[in-house]
Structure formats: C-alpha cells, structure tokens
Amino acid sequence: MTFPVNSSKIENTAELDGIAKGSTVEIVGYASPEGNADANVVLSQQRADAVAAYLKARGVNVVRTNAKGADSNHANRIAIVTIK
C-alpha cells in the first residue's frame, strides 16, 4: 500500500481489508529516498506501525513490524504486508 508524502496516514484500506481475520502477517515500512535519512527511518516505522494497528484492530495476527527507510529496491512510500 502507498502513503502520502511525509505521512503515515492510511488513506485507502482496500488492500488491507482483503486480509482475512486470523491471518498472520509481517509488515515492512519504507520511505522515499528524498529528505533526511534519520527522519525517513522514523517515518518508515510509523508507516509499519500504522498498518499493524489497523490490522490488529481487524483481528489479524501481526507477528513483526520493521522499518527499512529507503533503499534502491523500494524507492517509494509504501508498506509491504506479507501473509505467513
């Protein structure tokens, strides 16, 4: 799922709403490469945490969240949810 610039606000839940209650997931948050690297790591964690909170409230088992900051493979404002 994607996020607005400099934000961890979830605006579209369609992708998350398709995850079944009781599923076990791992979430990794990313930030775009622009801006301060330290701030991007914080923002990445906030994005992962926002997705985790949303899913937990829906009954999904979140096993781990992780902040990655920006890297060459994910130069975007995203959180990746992996269903285990």
JOGI-V898405 format. One record per pair of residues at least 12 apart in sequence whose C-alpha atoms are under 10 Angstrom apart, sorted by the first residue. I is the first residue (numbers start at 1). GAP is how many residues later the second one is. Records with the same first field share a line. If there is no record, write none. Layout:
I->GAP  GAP
This chain:
1->12  13  14  15  28  50  76  77  78  79  80
2->13  27  28  29  45  74  75  76  77  78
3->27  28  44  73  74  75  76
4->73  74
5->26  27  29  71  72
6->25  26  28  29  33  34  37  38  71
7->24  36  37  39  40  70
8->21  23  35  36  37  38  39  40  41  42  43  69  70  71
9->37  38  41  42
10->37  40  41  44
13->38  41  42
15->66
16->35  38  39  42  65
17->37  38  41
19->36  39  40  41  62  64
20->35  38  39  40  41  63
21->34  35  36  37  38  39  40
22->34  36  37  38  39  40
23->32  36  37  38  39  60  61
24->35  36  37  38  39  40  57  58  59  60
25->27  30  35  36  37  38  39  40  55  56  57  58  59
26->22  26  35  36  37  38  39  40  54  55  56  57  58
27->18  20  21  22  24  25  35  36  37  38  39  40  52  53  54  55  56
28->16  17  19  20  21  23  24  36  37  38  39  40  41  50  51  52  53  54
29->12  13  14  15  16  17  18  19  20  21  22  36  37  38  39  40  41  45  47  48  49  50  51  52
30->12  13  14  15  16  17  18  36  37  38  39  40  41  44  45  46  47  48  49  50
31->12  13  14  16  36  37  38  39  40  43  44  45  46  47  48
32->12  37  38  39  40  42  43  44  45  46
33->36  37  38  39  41  42  43  44
34->36  41  42
37->32  33
38->31
39->30
40->27  28  29  30  37
41->25  26  27  28  29
42->25  26  27
43->24  25  26  34
44->22  23  24  25  26  33  34  35
45->20  21  22  23  24  34
46->19  20  21
47->18  19  20  30  31  32  33
48->16  17  18  19  20  30  31  32  33
49->15  16  17  18  30
50->15  29
51->14  28  29  30
52->12  13  29
60->23
61->22  23
62->19  20  21  22
63->21
65->14  15  16
66->13  14
67->12
